[in-house]
Amino acid sequence: MTIELLLLCTLAALLELDTTYVFQLTFSRGLIAGPIFACLSGDWVAGIQAGVFTELLFADVNPLGTILPPSAVVCCAVSLGLHMGGTEMCLAFIWGVLGALLFSFVEQHMRRVRANLLGMWENKIMQRPSYIKRVMLMELSGSFLVTFVFLLLFTWGAGQIMLWLQPHISVRALFACRFAYMAVPWIGLASLLPEFRLKRR
């Protein structure tokens, strides 16, 4: 576990707050998060690739109702965290997508906990309005901590698996992973084409 990984997870947890908690300035979009994380990894090509590929892959997932889209921040952070540790980018991105999907379940659980506590918080705020500052601080710090711990444990665990697994991956399997990785933007563009056709009508 390196200093770079700790800094990456810290920065990613801060950017994840941009989704629903604070700012909402689109820092959590893949197109922005990927290049930002590249500042730590030093690999701008990998950072831009992770950002663009994440954006295109999850472009057709709409956050409507109870549907939570996979986190672009988590996908980019896990991908670049593993890449910094020596994992090839095509394999790291697979782990990034898996991490983003798993984090959606973590986010759902956090929202259920928040909904259960909402009634208690409302009563305390009605009795003492200044309590709202404490509630906001608890929400922000709790979300930051959960995201940080998830990213750190998932990226470190995936890195340990890849240290053992990568030498055993055959040339054909690695070629297939590279081909699938380069096909991601075309899959994303294919999902967007019907949207453009509908808007033209």
N, C-alpha and C positions, 0 to 999 in steps of 0.2 A: 504494500500500500504506500504510494508515493505522495509527496507534497502536491504534485500536479493533479493527481486524482482527487485529493481533498479540495483543492481550489476549484476544480471543475465541478464537483458535486455541490459545493457552496454556491457558485455562480448559477448553476442550473436550478437549484432550489429557489434562489432569488427570482430568476426569470419566470419560474413556474407560478409565482404569486401574481404575475401580470395577467394570467388567464382570467381569473375571476375576482381576485382579492384587492389588488391595488393597481394604480396607473392605467392598465388596459391600453397600453400604447403599442400593442402588437409585437413587443419584444419576444413573446413566447412563440411567435410564428417560426417555422423551420427556416425560412429564407433569411431571417435575422439571427436566430439562435445559432445556427450552424457556423456562420462566419465569426460570430462573437467567440464561440468556443475554440475556433481555429487560432485565436490569439494565444491561447494557452498551449495548444498542441504544436503550433508552429507550422502545421500542414494546411495551407489555405485551400489547396485543391480538395483535400478530404473534407474540410469544413463546409465548403460551398456545395460539394456533391451531397453530403449528408443533409444539408438544409434543403436543397432543391428536390432531392429524391423523396425526402419526408413530406414535403409540401405536396408534391404530385401524388404520392401514394395514398395520402389521407384526404385528398381534395374533395372526394365525393361523400365524405362522412359529415353529416350535418348535426350540430349539437341541438337537437330539438327534443323537448320534453325531458324524458329520463335518459336519453342517449348521450353518453359521454364519449367524445372522439378520443382516440389515442393521443397521448401527449407528444407533441412535436419536440418539446424541450427534452423529455426523457429519451426519445429515440435518438436525437442528435448527441446528447451527452453520453449515453451508453456506447454508441457507435464510436465516437471520438476517444472516449476513455479507453476502450479496448484497443483501438488503433494505436494510441500512444504506448500501450503495453506490448505492442508487437504483433497484434492480430491483424491479418489482412483485412482491408476495408470491406470487401464483399461478405466476409464472415461476420465482421463486427456489426455490419448493418442488419444482418438477420437477428442478432441478439438485441440490437436497438429496437427493432420492430416488436420483438417479443416483450421486451421491457416496457414499451409504451402500452401494449395491450394489457399487460398485468397491472400496470399502474392505474388503468381505468377502473379496475375492481377496487384498488386501494382508495381511489378518489370517491367511488360510490359508497364505500364503508365510512369514510370521513364525513360525507354528506348526511348519511343516516345518523351518525353520532351527533352531528351539529343540529339536525332536526329534533332529536330527542332532548337536547339541552336548551332549545330555543325558548320553550315555555318558561323554564326556570330563569333564564337570562332576562326575559321580558319583565317578569315580576320584579326582579332586582333593579332593573333600569327604571321602572315606574316608581319604585320607592326612592331610588337615589340615581338621578340622571347621570351623574358623573361616573357611574359604574360602567357606562358604555365604552369609555376609554380602556378599561381593564379587559372588557370582553373583546374589543378589537385587537388588543395586544395579544391576548391568549389565542385568538383565531389565527392571526398572522404567524406567531411563533410556533404554534402547533402544526400548521400546514407546512411551514418551512422545515421543521424538524422531521416530520414524517417523510417529506420528499427527499431530504438530504440522506436520511438513514436508508430509505429504499434504494436510492441511486448508488450509494456507497456499497451496500451489501450485494446488490444485484451485479454491479459492474465488477466488483472484486471477485465474487463467486464465478461469474462468467469468464473472467480472466484466468482464474485457476483451472477451470475446465478446459479452456483453449490452450493453456500451456501444456496440458497432457494430451489433448486431442489433435492439435494442429500437426504435429509430426507424423501422425498416423493417417492423415487425409490423403487419399490417392490423387494423382495428377488429374485423372478424369473428373473426380468429384470436385476438385478445386476449379477446374475449367467450367463445370456446370454452375458452380456458385458465382463465378465471375460473369458468366453469360446471364444468369438470372438477375444479378445486381445491375448490369447495364440495361436490362429490359425494364427495370422499374419505371424510369421516366416515360417510356412508351405506354406502359400500362396506365399510368396516371393521365397521360394525354388522351388515351382512348376513352377513359371514363369521363373526361371533360367535353369531348366532342358533342355528345347529345345535348349538353347544357347550352352550347353555342347555337345549335340548330333550333332549340326551343326558343331562345331569346330572339332569334332572327324572325321567327314567326310572330 
